[in-house]
């Protein structure tokens, strides 16, 4: 097990208070003038964190003729300014009522509602919500914790519930209980004030922490997509339904169950289990993992009130270009401090050396490294943006300067520590270039720009800069699995759904899947099942139906590449979202008798029965609901066939084996009803960044060779 090395006791090096101002100076300016400007600022700036807005809802606006009640009541006697107190009182039992005409207080005559009235209602709601958010952030800063995530931050994720249902057993076939799950309003304990640095991890320790982070992130994503999918079911209801923030709901449930990571210690440096290049779609996920503990503030730090010597210490920053004076060149960052901005994020007054600003300066003084997470808009992200962990930086200098706005700002020069893996943001930029101009980014190494010969929807690249082995080009590309003819004669009754525009809840195909579809509207797998019945040739729904996800083929640009470690491997040039379809594992299906004859020649086959039931891990809510049972219906018998990939194969056959894979095998039926011969569809178990290798768990090794079939080809 690795050792936890406490960070250096800051009290041992605490100098006089004048050392702070002395260490903050512009290297190009006279020390006397700078010190004077710091001691006597013309304007006292506001106390506020360096705010990063919460991830926006990529959703439709509320229905105009329903009035959405506020999730909390505002104390109108308080003024919303830097010196006032902001009171929030949740009201989870407030009913949602239609905005029907109601008598007035004076003449009891009905008042006709209009679209303008409804618009005003929503405008006021969003205005008050924003005021609440800003005031809460300021209040947190005054308490010395910045805008750390607390219960008030997730008020919109808390939904009305019936306390009688609290102790009912969880039904795995009814995700509605997920929305009704109780999010406790109890006060959570603050994060630990003990600073530690994790070092000397063994290989087993590294794998343990990596698995822990993966499991937590997988649970977070599963709750988020289930909550959104359940919310979608109510959009067409006549009774108005309050929309759910899936990311906030997932974070709230995980916190209630004590599943947030790295809360018992305040870790300085790298977080065990988090690798450079890991991608996140939501700020709350950063909080859940412990990579960055602030829901909005860009600087995460140990507050002065918690520090043993009364000085704040910064541990991580988010760089998203929100400040006009920020300069980011990759290995070096000029990071602007927080404070002095108006509601439009424009600098309106001088910044002050306090809170996060002081924490960064103190981290420089004590030589404490900080984690850097970059956030930016990115196509293919479920939230419209991504946050990528780019490694450790040191604050080498800081100074007080006049910003572009004309007001004084604090600037910090961060330099990336050497001998770290390549930055994830750099890999994203390379992948973006490869998608459109591959030969420009890599003049050498490409063997084929489309291994599928236009059979797939998008090209499959073949890249080899290791040796002269170009074996994949000599195989015929197989788009879909070839089954024996008798498979299609089994249960041939020509039945299907009658959904014209697309399948709806309760249709024939939904009933075949146990009453619920396996995918949400964007094609993300909600939870794994023993088998998924997709709409087939006898269904009247179009090809765009939500229940035809895997049969639509590959949608991400994949690349087969030569690896020194695994032989051949597969990676994507696109970001693959957790739960998204990747591709089918294709081959020529052989019965048991055929396989026995085939192996007499010494050829290896792929046996689907050896694939572990990784599908059961996706959507597993055991840690949230102890009585959760994994889906058992629809059920299929053990798979008793083999797949020959010796001559016909597709891109999936080059995916490498891993005992901790990032992709799973999900059985799917759509073109026949023989449950003994399903298609093997691959789905992502986590967010897979561009150019990161995709891996599968092939299961048991071959008894004779000790190798996994086809993994070394």
C-alpha positions as CSV (number, residue, x, y, z in Angstrom):
1,X,0.0,0.0,0.0
2,X,1.2,3.5,-0.7
3,X,2.1,5.9,2.0
4,X,0.3,9.1,2.9
5,X,2.9,11.8,3.4
6,X,1.5,14.9,5.2
7,X,2.3,18.1,3.5
8,X,4.9,20.3,5.1
9,X,3.7,22.0,8.3
10,X,3.0,25.6,7.1
11,X,3.5,27.0,10.6
12,X,7.2,26.1,10.5
13,X,7.7,28.5,7.7
14,X,5.2,31.2,8.5
15,X,6.9,34.5,8.2
16,X,5.7,38.0,9.1
17,X,2.6,39.3,7.3
18,X,4.7,41.7,5.3
19,X,6.2,38.7,3.5
20,X,3.0,38.2,1.6
21,X,3.0,41.6,0.0
22,X,6.7,41.5,-0.5
23,X,6.5,38.2,-2.5
24,X,3.8,39.5,-4.8
25,X,5.4,41.8,-7.2
26,X,5.7,42.4,-10.9
27,X,9.2,41.5,-11.9
28,X,9.3,44.4,-14.3
29,X,8.0,47.1,-11.9
30,X,9.8,48.8,-9.0
31,X,9.1,47.0,-5.7
32,X,8.2,50.2,-3.9
33,X,5.5,51.2,-6.4
34,X,4.0,47.8,-6.4
35,X,3.9,47.5,-2.7
36,X,2.3,50.9,-2.5
37,X,-0.4,49.9,-4.9
38,X,-1.1,46.8,-2.9
39,X,-1.2,48.6,0.5
40,X,-3.4,51.4,-0.8
41,X,-5.8,50.1,-3.4
42,X,-8.1,52.8,-4.9
43,X,-11.1,50.5,-4.7
44,X,-11.9,47.7,-2.3
45,X,-13.0,44.8,-4.5
46,X,-15.8,42.4,-3.8
47,X,-15.3,39.2,-1.9
48,X,-16.2,36.5,-4.5
49,X,-14.7,33.3,-5.9
50,X,-13.5,33.0,-9.4
51,X,-16.8,31.7,-10.7
52,X,-17.2,29.1,-13.4
53,X,-20.9,28.8,-14.4
54,X,-22.7,25.5,-13.6
55,X,-23.2,23.4,-16.7
56,X,-26.1,24.6,-18.7
57,X,-29.2,22.5,-19.3
58,X,-29.3,21.3,-22.8
59,X,-33.0,21.0,-22.7
60,X,-36.2,22.5,-23.9
61,X,-37.7,25.5,-22.2
62,X,-40.7,24.9,-19.9
63,X,-44.1,24.5,-21.4
64,X,-45.6,28.0,-21.7
65,X,-49.0,27.4,-20.2
66,X,-47.8,25.9,-17.0
67,X,-46.4,27.8,-14.1
68,X,-43.3,26.2,-12.6
69,X,-43.2,26.9,-8.9
70,X,-39.9,28.0,-7.3
71,X,-38.1,25.2,-5.6
72,X,-37.4,27.6,-2.6
73,X,-38.8,30.7,-1.1
74,X,-36.9,33.9,-1.0
75,X,-36.9,36.2,2.0
76,X,-37.7,39.5,0.3
77,X,-36.7,41.5,3.3
78,X,-33.1,40.9,2.5
79,X,-31.1,42.9,0.0
80,X,-29.1,40.8,-2.4
81,X,-25.7,42.6,-2.1
82,X,-22.3,41.8,-0.6
83,X,-23.3,42.8,2.9
84,X,-26.7,41.1,3.2
85,X,-27.8,37.7,4.3
86,X,-29.5,35.4,1.7
87,X,-32.1,33.1,3.2
88,X,-33.2,30.0,1.3
89,X,-36.0,27.8,2.6
90,X,-36.7,24.6,0.5
91,X,-40.3,23.7,-0.1
92,X,-40.3,20.1,-1.5
93,X,-44.1,19.7,-0.9
94,X,-45.1,22.7,-3.0
95,X,-47.6,21.5,-5.5
96,X,-47.3,22.3,-9.2
97,X,-50.5,23.8,-10.5
98,X,-51.6,24.9,-14.0
99,X,-51.6,28.6,-14.7
100,X,-55.4,28.7,-15.1
101,X,-57.4,31.9,-14.8
102,X,-58.1,32.7,-11.2
103,X,-60.3,35.4,-9.6
104,X,-58.7,38.6,-8.5
105,X,-58.7,39.7,-4.9
106,X,-60.7,42.8,-5.7
107,X,-63.6,42.0,-8.0
108,X,-63.3,38.2,-8.3
109,X,-63.3,38.5,-12.1
110,X,-61.2,36.0,-14.0
111,X,-57.9,37.2,-15.4
112,X,-56.9,35.7,-18.7
113,X,-53.3,34.4,-18.8
114,X,-51.1,35.2,-21.7
115,X,-47.9,34.1,-23.1
116,X,-46.3,37.3,-21.9
117,X,-47.4,36.6,-18.4
118,X,-45.9,33.1,-18.6
119,X,-42.6,34.5,-20.0
120,X,-42.5,36.9,-17.1
121,X,-43.0,34.1,-14.6
122,X,-40.0,32.2,-16.1
123,X,-37.9,35.2,-16.4
124,X,-38.4,36.0,-12.8
125,X,-37.7,32.4,-11.8
126,X,-34.4,32.3,-13.7
127,X,-33.4,35.7,-12.4
128,X,-34.0,34.7,-8.8
129,X,-32.2,31.4,-9.4
130,X,-29.2,33.3,-10.7
131,X,-29.3,35.7,-7.7
132,X,-29.5,32.8,-5.4
133,X,-26.5,31.2,-7.1
134,X,-24.4,34.3,-6.9
135,X,-25.4,35.1,-3.3
136,X,-24.6,31.6,-2.2
137,X,-21.2,31.7,-3.8
138,X,-20.4,35.0,-2.0
139,X,-21.7,33.6,1.3
140,X,-19.5,30.5,0.9
141,X,-16.5,32.8,0.3
142,X,-17.2,34.7,3.5
143,X,-17.2,31.4,5.4
144,X,-13.8,30.7,4.0
145,X,-14.8,27.8,1.8
146,X,-15.3,29.5,-1.5
147,X,-18.3,28.1,-3.4
148,X,-17.9,24.6,-2.3
149,X,-20.8,22.3,-3.1
150,X,-23.4,22.2,-0.3
151,X,-27.0,21.2,-0.1
152,X,-28.2,24.5,-1.4
153,X,-26.4,24.0,-4.7
154,X,-28.5,20.9,-5.5
155,X,-31.9,22.3,-4.5
156,X,-33.1,21.8,-8.1
157,X,-32.1,18.1,-7.9
158,X,-34.3,17.4,-4.9
159,X,-37.7,16.3,-6.0
160,X,-40.9,15.8,-4.0
161,X,-41.3,12.3,-2.6
162,X,-43.6,10.3,-0.4
163,X,-41.9,9.3,2.8
164,X,-43.9,6.1,2.8
165,X,-41.9,4.9,-0.2
166,X,-38.6,5.6,1.5
167,X,-38.2,2.1,2.9
168,X,-39.7,0.2,0.0
169,X,-37.4,-2.3,-1.8
170,X,-35.9,-1.0,-5.1
171,X,-37.4,-2.5,-8.2
172,X,-34.8,-2.7,-10.9
173,X,-37.5,-2.5,-13.6
174,X,-38.8,0.8,-12.4
175,X,-36.3,3.7,-12.5
176,X,-39.0,6.0,-11.3
177,X,-37.9,5.2,-7.8
178,X,-34.6,6.8,-8.6
179,X,-36.2,10.1,-9.1
180,X,-38.2,9.7,-5.9
181,X,-35.1,8.7,-3.9
182,X,-34.6,10.9,-0.8
183,X,-31.9,13.4,-0.9
184,X,-31.3,14.2,2.8
185,X,-31.2,17.8,3.8
186,X,-28.8,17.1,6.7
187,X,-25.7,19.2,7.0
188,X,-22.7,17.4,5.6
189,X,-19.3,17.6,7.3
190,X,-16.7,19.7,5.6
191,X,-13.8,18.2,3.8
192,X,-10.8,17.3,5.9
193,X,-8.3,20.1,6.6
194,X,-5.4,17.6,6.7
195,X,-3.1,18.1,3.8
196,X,-1.5,14.9,2.5
197,X,0.5,13.8,-0.5
198,X,0.0,10.2,-1.8
199,X,3.3,8.6,-2.9
200,X,5.0,5.3,-3.5
201,X,1.9,3.4,-4.7
202,X,2.5,-0.2,-5.7
203,X,1.1,-1.6,-9.0
204,X,-1.7,-3.2,-7.0
205,X,-2.5,0.1,-5.3
206,X,-2.6,2.0,-8.6
207,X,-5.0,-0.6,-10.0
208,X,-7.2,-0.5,-6.9
209,X,-7.6,3.3,-6.9
210,X,-8.2,3.3,-10.7
211,X,-10.9,0.7,-10.3
212,X,-12.5,2.7,-7.4
213,X,-12.6,5.9,-9.5
214,X,-14.0,4.0,-12.5
215,X,-16.7,2.3,-10.4
216,X,-17.7,5.7,-8.9
217,X,-17.8,7.4,-12.3
218,X,-19.8,4.6,-13.8
219,X,-22.3,4.8,-11.0
220,X,-22.5,8.5,-11.4
221,X,-23.2,8.2,-15.1
222,X,-25.7,5.4,-14.6
223,X,-27.8,7.5,-12.1
224,X,-27.5,10.6,-14.4
225,X,-28.8,8.9,-17.5
226,X,-31.5,7.0,-15.6
227,X,-32.8,10.2,-14.0
228,X,-32.9,12.0,-17.4
229,X,-34.6,9.1,-19.1
230,X,-37.3,9.0,-16.4
231,X,-37.7,12.7,-16.8
232,X,-38.3,12.3,-20.5
233,X,-41.2,10.0,-19.8
234,X,-43.2,12.9,-18.3
235,X,-42.6,15.5,-21.0
236,X,-45.8,14.7,-22.8
237,X,-47.9,14.4,-19.7
238,X,-50.8,16.8,-19.2
239,X,-49.7,17.2,-15.6
240,X,-46.7,19.5,-15.5
241,X,-43.4,17.9,-14.4
242,X,-40.4,19.5,-13.0
243,X,-37.3,18.8,-15.0
244,X,-34.4,17.0,-13.3
245,X,-30.7,18.0,-13.4
246,X,-29.3,14.5,-13.9
247,X,-25.8,15.6,-12.9
248,X,-26.9,17.2,-9.7
249,X,-29.2,14.3,-8.8
250,X,-26.4,11.8,-9.3
251,X,-24.0,13.9,-7.2
252,X,-26.6,14.3,-4.4
253,X,-27.4,10.6,-4.2
254,X,-23.7,9.6,-4.1
255,X,-23.0,12.2,-1.4
256,X,-25.9,11.0,0.7
257,X,-24.6,7.4,0.5
258,X,-21.1,8.6,1.4
259,X,-19.7,7.7,-2.0
260,X,-17.8,10.9,-2.7
261,X,-14.1,10.2,-2.9
262,X,-11.1,11.8,-1.2
263,X,-13.2,13.7,1.4
264,X,-11.3,12.4,4.5
265,X,-8.0,13.8,3.4
266,X,-7.2,17.0,1.4
267,X,-4.8,15.6,-1.2
268,X,-2.0,17.7,-2.6
269,X,-0.8,16.7,-6.0
270,X,-2.1,13.8,-8.1
271,X,-5.3,12.1,-7.1
272,X,-4.9,8.3,-6.9
273,X,-7.0,6.7,-9.7
274,X,-7.2,9.8,-11.8
275,X,-5.0,9.8,-14.9
276,X,-3.8,12.7,-17.0
277,X,-6.2,13.0,-19.9
278,X,-9.3,11.8,-18.1
279,X,-12.4,13.7,-19.3
280,X,-15.4,14.9,-17.4
281,X,-18.6,16.5,-18.7
282,X,-19.9,18.1,-15.5
283,X,-18.3,20.1,-12.7
284,X,-20.2,18.1,-10.1
285,X,-18.3,15.0,-11.3
286,X,-15.0,16.7,-10.4
287,X,-16.4,17.2,-6.9
288,X,-17.5,13.6,-6.6
289,X,-14.1,12.3,-7.5
290,X,-12.3,14.9,-5.4
291,X,-10.3,16.3,-8.3
292,X,-11.7,19.8,-7.7
293,X,-13.9,20.4,-4.7
294,X,-15.6,23.6,-5.8
295,X,-18.9,23.5,-7.7
296,X,-18.3,26.9,-9.3
297,X,-15.1,28.5,-8.0
298,X,-12.1,28.2,-10.3
299,X,-9.7,28.0,-7.4
300,X,-10.0,25.1,-4.9
301,X,-8.1,25.7,-1.7
302,X,-7.9,25.0,2.0
303,X,-9.3,28.0,3.7
304,X,-7.5,30.1,6.3
305,X,-10.0,29.1,9.0
306,X,-9.1,25.4,8.5
307,X,-5.4,25.8,8.0
308,X,-3.2,25.1,11.0
309,X,-1.3,28.4,10.6
310,X,-4.2,30.5,9.4
311,X,-3.1,30.7,5.8
312,X,-5.0,29.3,2.8
313,X,-3.4,26.8,0.5
314,X,-4.5,26.2,-3.2
315,X,-4.7,22.6,-4.4
316,X,-6.3,22.9,-7.9
317,X,-7.5,25.4,-10.5
318,X,-9.8,25.2,-13.5
319,X,-8.6,27.1,-16.6
320,X,-11.5,27.9,-18.9
321,X,-10.6,31.3,-20.4
322,X,-13.3,33.0,-18.3
323,X,-11.0,36.0,-17.5
324,X,-9.8,38.3,-20.3
325,X,-6.3,38.5,-18.8
326,X,-5.7,34.7,-18.8
327,X,-2.9,33.4,-21.2
328,X,-2.7,29.7,-21.8
329,X,0.2,28.3,-23.9
330,X,0.0,24.7,-22.6
331,X,3.1,24.2,-20.4
332,X,2.8,27.7,-19.1
333,X,-0.3,29.6,-17.9
334,X,-0.7,33.2,-16.8
335,X,-3.7,32.7,-14.5
336,X,-5.7,35.7,-13.4
337,X,-7.0,35.8,-9.8
338,X,-10.6,36.1,-8.8
339,X,-12.7,39.1,-7.7
340,X,-13.8,42.5,-8.9
341,X,-16.2,41.3,-11.7
342,X,-19.8,42.3,-12.2
343,X,-22.7,40.0,-13.1
344,X,-21.6,40.1,-16.8
345,X,-18.1,38.8,-15.9
346,X,-16.5,42.1,-16.7
347,X,-13.8,43.5,-14.4
348,X,-15.2,46.5,-12.6
349,X,-12.8,47.0,-9.7
350,X,-9.4,46.0,-8.4
351,X,-8.8,42.6,-7.0
352,X,-7.6,41.9,-3.5
353,X,-5.0,39.5,-2.1
354,X,-7.4,37.3,-0.2
355,X,-9.1,33.9,-0.3
356,X,-8.2,32.0,-3.5
357,X,-5.8,34.7,-4.6
358,X,-3.9,34.5,-1.3
359,X,-4.0,30.7,-1.5
360,X,-2.3,30.6,-4.8
361,X,0.4,33.0,-3.6
362,X,0.9,30.8,-0.5
363,X,1.2,27.7,-2.6
364,X,3.9,29.4,-4.5
365,X,5.7,30.4,-1.3
366,X,5.6,26.9,0.1
367,X,6.3,25.2,-3.2
368,X,3.1,23.2,-3.2
369,X,2.0,22.0,-6.7
370,X,-1.5,22.5,-8.0
371,X,-3.7,20.3,-10.2
372,X,-4.8,22.0,-13.5
373,X,-8.1,21.1,-15.1
374,X,-8.9,22.8,-18.5
375,X,-12.5,23.4,-19.4
376,X,-13.7,24.3,-22.9
377,X,-16.5,23.7,-25.3
378,X,-16.3,20.5,-27.2
379,X,-18.4,18.9,-29.9
380,X,-19.7,15.5,-28.9
381,X,-20.0,16.3,-25.2
382,X,-23.3,15.7,-23.5
383,X,-23.1,19.1,-21.7
384,X,-21.5,21.0,-24.6
385,X,-18.2,21.2,-22.8
386,X,-15.5,19.0,-21.4
387,X,-13.1,19.3,-18.4
388,X,-9.8,17.5,-18.9
389,X,-7.2,16.9,-16.2
390,X,-3.8,18.1,-17.6
391,X,-1.5,17.3,-14.7
392,X,0.5,19.2,-12.0
393,X,1.8,22.7,-12.2
394,X,3.9,24.9,-9.9
395,X,3.2,28.6,-9.3
396,X,6.6,30.1,-10.0
397,X,5.8,33.8,-9.7
398,X,2.9,36.2,-9.1
399,X,2.4,40.0,-9.4
400,X,-0.2,42.7,-9.3
401,X,-0.8,44.3,-12.7
402,X,-3.2,46.5,-14.6
403,X,-5.5,44.3,-16.6
404,X,-7.1,44.9,-20.0
405,X,-10.1,46.4,-18.3
406,X,-7.9,49.1,-16.6
407,X,-8.4,47.6,-13.1
408,X,-5.8,45.9,-11.0
409,X,-5.6,42.1,-11.1
410,X,-3.4,39.5,-9.6
411,X,-1.5,37.3,-12.1
412,X,0.1,33.9,-11.5
413,X,2.6,32.1,-13.7
414,X,2.0,28.4,-13.6
415,X,4.6,26.1,-15.2
416,X,3.9,22.4,-15.8
417,X,6.1,20.0,-13.9
418,X,8.3,17.9,-16.2
419,X,8.2,14.2,-17.0
420,X,4.4,13.9,-17.0
421,X,2.3,12.2,-19.7
422,X,1.1,14.3,-22.6
423,X,-1.6,16.8,-21.7
424,X,-5.2,15.6,-22.4
425,X,-6.0,19.0,-24.0
426,X,-3.2,18.5,-26.5
427,X,-4.4,15.0,-27.4
428,X,-7.9,16.5,-28.0
429,X,-6.5,19.1,-30.4
430,X,-4.5,16.4,-32.2
431,X,-7.6,14.2,-32.6
432,X,-9.6,17.1,-33.9
433,X,-7.0,17.6,-36.6
434,X,-6.8,13.8,-37.4
435,X,-10.6,13.8,-38.0
436,X,-10.3,16.2,-40.9
437,X,-6.7,16.3,-42.0
438,X,-5.0,13.0,-40.9
439,X,-2.1,13.2,-43.4
440,X,-1.3,16.7,-42.3
441,X,-1.0,15.7,-38.7
442,X,0.7,12.3,-39.4
443,X,2.5,12.4,-42.7
444,X,3.8,8.9,-42.1
445,X,2.2,5.8,-40.7
446,X,-1.2,5.6,-42.3
447,X,-1.7,2.3,-44.2
448,X,-5.3,2.9,-45.1
449,X,-7.8,5.7,-44.6
450,X,-10.7,3.3,-44.6
451,X,-10.2,-0.3,-43.6
452,X,-13.9,-0.9,-44.1
453,X,-13.9,0.1,-47.8
454,X,-16.9,2.4,-47.2
455,X,-18.9,-0.3,-45.6
456,X,-19.1,1.6,-42.3
457,X,-20.9,5.0,-41.9
458,X,-17.5,6.6,-41.1
459,X,-14.0,5.6,-42.2
460,X,-11.9,3.2,-40.1
461,X,-8.3,4.2,-40.2
462,X,-5.3,1.8,-40.2
463,X,-2.1,3.3,-38.6
464,X,1.2,1.6,-38.1
465,X,4.4,3.5,-37.3
466,X,6.0,0.6,-35.4
467,X,6.8,-2.1,-38.1
468,X,5.9,-3.3,-41.6
469,X,3.1,-5.5,-40.5
470,X,0.0,-4.6,-42.5
471,X,-2.0,-7.7,-41.9
472,X,-5.5,-6.1,-41.4
473,X,-5.7,-5.0,-45.0
474,X,-5.7,-8.7,-46.1
475,X,-8.9,-9.6,-44.3
476,X,-12.3,-9.0,-45.8
477,X,-14.2,-6.5,-43.7
478,X,-17.4,-8.0,-42.2
479,X,-20.0,-5.4,-41.4
480,X,-22.5,-7.7,-39.5
481,X,-22.3,-11.1,-38.0
482,X,-23.1,-14.1,-40.3
483,X,-25.5,-16.6,-38.6
484,X,-26.4,-20.1,-39.9
485,X,-29.6,-20.1,-42.0
486,X,-31.6,-22.1,-39.4
487,X,-31.3,-19.2,-36.9
488,X,-33.6,-17.1,-39.0
489,X,-36.3,-19.8,-39.2
490,X,-36.6,-19.9,-35.4
491,X,-39.8,-18.2,-34.2
492,X,-40.5,-16.7,-37.6
493,X,-43.9,-15.1,-37.0
494,X,-43.4,-11.7,-38.6
495,X,-44.5,-9.7,-35.5
496,X,-43.4,-6.2,-34.7
497,X,-44.5,-2.8,-33.4
498,X,-46.9,-0.5,-35.2
499,X,-45.2,2.7,-34.1
500,X,-45.1,5.0,-37.2
501,X,-43.0,7.9,-36.0
502,X,-40.9,6.0,-33.5
503,X,-41.4,3.7,-30.5
504,X,-43.3,4.9,-27.5
505,X,-43.5,3.6,-24.0
506,X,-45.8,0.6,-23.7
507,X,-45.5,-0.5,-27.4
508,X,-45.0,-4.1,-28.4
509,X,-41.1,-3.8,-28.5
510,X,-41.1,-2.1,-25.1
511,X,-43.0,-5.1,-23.7
512,X,-40.5,-7.5,-25.1
513,X,-37.8,-5.7,-23.2
514,X,-39.7,-6.0,-19.9
515,X,-41.7,-2.9,-20.2
516,X,-38.9,-0.4,-20.6
517,X,-36.5,0.5,-23.5
518,X,-32.9,-0.1,-23.0
519,X,-31.8,3.3,-24.4
520,X,-32.6,6.9,-23.7
521,X,-33.5,9.4,-26.5
522,X,-29.9,10.0,-27.5
523,X,-29.0,6.3,-27.7
524,X,-27.2,5.9,-24.4
525,X,-27.5,2.5,-22.8
526,X,-29.6,3.0,-19.6
527,X,-28.6,-0.3,-18.0
528,X,-27.3,-3.6,-19.2
529,X,-29.6,-6.6,-19.7
530,X,-29.2,-10.3,-20.4
531,X,-30.4,-9.4,-23.9
532,X,-31.9,-6.3,-25.6
533,X,-34.7,-6.7,-28.2
534,X,-34.3,-3.9,-30.8
535,X,-36.9,-3.1,-33.4
536,X,-36.6,-5.4,-36.5
537,X,-37.6,-5.7,-40.1
538,X,-41.3,-6.4,-39.2
539,X,-41.6,-3.2,-37.1
540,X,-43.1,-0.1,-38.8
541,X,-41.0,2.4,-36.9
542,X,-38.3,4.3,-38.9
543,X,-34.5,3.8,-38.8
544,X,-34.2,6.7,-36.5
545,X,-36.3,5.0,-33.8
546,X,-34.7,5.1,-30.3
547,X,-34.9,1.3,-30.2
548,X,-32.6,0.8,-33.2
549,X,-29.3,2.1,-31.7
550,X,-26.8,-0.7,-32.4
551,X,-28.1,-1.7,-35.8
552,X,-27.4,1.8,-37.2
553,X,-23.7,1.0,-37.2
554,X,-20.5,2.7,-36.2
555,X,-20.8,6.5,-35.6
556,X,-17.3,7.2,-34.1
557,X,-14.2,7.4,-36.3
558,X,-12.2,4.4,-35.1
559,X,-8.5,3.7,-35.8
560,X,-6.8,0.3,-35.8
561,X,-3.2,1.0,-34.7
562,X,0.0,-1.0,-34.2
563,X,1.1,-1.2,-30.5
564,X,4.3,-2.4,-29.1
565,X,2.5,-3.6,-26.0
566,X,-0.6,-5.4,-27.4
567,X,0.1,-6.0,-31.0
568,X,-2.9,-4.4,-32.6
569,X,-5.3,-2.1,-30.8
570,X,-8.3,0.1,-31.5
571,X,-8.8,3.7,-30.5
572,X,-11.3,6.4,-31.4
573,X,-10.7,9.8,-32.9
574,X,-13.9,11.0,-31.3
575,X,-14.9,11.3,-27.7
576,X,-17.1,8.3,-26.8
577,X,-19.6,9.0,-24.1
578,X,-20.1,6.4,-21.3
579,X,-23.0,4.1,-22.3
580,X,-22.6,4.9,-26.0
581,X,-22.6,2.3,-28.7
582,X,-19.1,1.6,-30.2
583,X,-19.4,-1.2,-32.7
584,X,-20.5,-4.9,-33.2
585,X,-18.1,-7.8,-32.7
586,X,-18.6,-9.6,-35.9
587,X,-17.6,-13.0,-37.3
588,X,-19.0,-16.1,-38.9
589,X,-21.0,-18.1,-36.3
590,X,-20.3,-21.8,-35.9
591,X,-22.3,-24.3,-34.0
592,X,-20.7,-26.5,-31.4
593,X,-20.2,-29.3,-33.9
594,X,-18.8,-27.0,-36.6
595,X,-16.4,-25.5,-34.0
596,X,-15.1,-28.9,-33.0
597,X,-14.2,-29.7,-36.6
598,X,-12.8,-26.3,-37.2
599,X,-10.4,-26.4,-34.2
600,X,-8.9,-29.7,-35.5
601,X,-6.9,-27.6,-37.8
602,X,-5.4,-25.7,-34.9
603,X,-7.2,-22.4,-35.7
604,X,-8.4,-20.3,-32.7
605,X,-12.0,-19.1,-32.4
606,X,-13.8,-16.5,-30.3
607,X,-16.2,-18.0,-27.8
608,X,-18.9,-15.5,-26.7
609,X,-19.7,-17.6,-23.6
610,X,-16.3,-16.6,-22.2
611,X,-17.1,-12.9,-22.2
612,X,-17.9,-12.0,-18.6
613,X,-21.3,-10.4,-17.8
614,X,-19.9,-6.9,-17.8
615,X,-23.3,-5.7,-18.9
616,X,-24.5,-6.2,-15.4
617,X,-22.0,-3.6,-14.1
618,X,-23.6,-0.8,-16.2
619,X,-26.6,0.6,-14.3
620,X,-25.8,-1.4,-11.2
621,X,-27.3,0.6,-8.3
622,X,-26.3,-1.8,-5.4
623,X,-24.4,1.0,-3.7
624,X,-27.4,3.3,-3.8
625,X,-30.1,0.7,-3.1
626,X,-28.7,-2.3,-1.1
627,X,-31.7,-4.5,-2.2
628,X,-31.1,-3.8,-5.9
629,X,-31.1,-6.9,-8.1
630,X,-29.6,-6.9,-11.6
631,X,-32.1,-7.4,-14.5
632,X,-32.9,-11.1,-15.1
633,X,-35.5,-10.6,-17.9
634,X,-35.5,-11.0,-20.8
635,X,-33.3,-14.0,-20.3
636,X,-31.3,-16.1,-22.7
637,X,-29.7,-19.5,-22.4
638,X,-25.9,-19.8,-22.1
639,X,-24.3,-19.0,-25.5
640,X,-23.2,-22.2,-27.1
641,X,-21.5,-21.1,-30.3
642,X,-18.2,-19.9,-31.6
643,X,-17.2,-17.1,-34.0
644,X,-14.7,-17.6,-36.8
645,X,-12.7,-14.5,-37.5
646,X,-9.9,-16.1,-39.5
647,X,-11.0,-14.6,-42.8
648,X,-13.9,-12.3,-42.2
649,X,-13.7,-9.7,-39.4
650,X,-14.3,-6.1,-38.5
651,X,-12.6,-3.5,-36.4
652,X,-13.8,-5.0,-33.1
653,X,-11.5,-8.0,-33.6
654,X,-8.4,-5.8,-33.0
655,X,-9.6,-4.6,-29.6
656,X,-7.1,-5.6,-26.9
657,X,-7.9,-7.6,-23.7
658,X,-8.0,-6.0,-20.3
659,X,-9.1,-7.3,-17.0
660,X,-10.3,-3.7,-16.3
661,X,-11.9,-2.8,-19.7
662,X,-13.6,0.4,-20.7
663,X,-16.0,-1.4,-23.0
664,X,-18.6,-4.2,-22.4
665,X,-20.4,-6.8,-24.5
666,X,-24.2,-6.5,-24.6
667,X,-26.2,-9.2,-26.4
668,X,-28.8,-7.7,-28.8
669,X,-31.5,-9.2,-31.1
670,X,-33.1,-7.4,-34.0
671,X,-33.1,-9.3,-37.3
672,X,-34.2,-12.7,-35.8
673,X,-35.8,-14.0,-32.6
674,X,-33.5,-16.9,-31.8
675,X,-32.2,-15.9,-28.3
676,X,-29.4,-18.5,-28.5
677,X,-27.7,-16.5,-31.2
678,X,-27.6,-12.8,-30.3
679,X,-25.5,-10.1,-31.9
680,X,-22.5,-9.0,-29.7
681,X,-22.7,-5.2,-29.4
682,X,-20.0,-3.2,-27.7
683,X,-20.8,-0.2,-25.5
684,X,-18.5,2.2,-23.5
685,X,-18.3,1.7,-19.8
686,X,-16.8,5.1,-19.2
687,X,-16.0,8.3,-21.1
688,X,-13.3,7.3,-23.5
689,X,-11.2,10.2,-24.6
690,X,-9.9,10.4,-28.2
691,X,-6.8,8.3,-28.9
692,X,-7.2,6.3,-25.7
693,X,-7.2,2.6,-26.4
694,X,-10.4,0.7,-26.2
695,X,-10.3,-2.6,-24.3
696,X,-12.5,-5.7,-23.7
697,X,-12.5,-8.5,-21.1
698,X,-12.2,-11.6,-23.3
699,X,-12.6,-13.9,-20.2
700,X,-10.9,-17.2,-19.9
701,X,-7.6,-17.8,-21.8
702,X,-7.3,-20.6,-24.2
703,X,-6.5,-23.9,-22.3
704,X,-3.8,-25.0,-24.8
705,X,-1.9,-21.8,-25.8
706,X,-2.5,-19.8,-22.6
707,X,-3.4,-16.8,-24.9
708,X,-6.6,-15.0,-25.5
709,X,-8.0,-15.7,-29.0
710,X,-7.1,-13.2,-31.7
711,X,-5.8,-10.6,-29.2
712,X,-2.2,-10.9,-30.6
713,X,-3.2,-10.7,-34.3
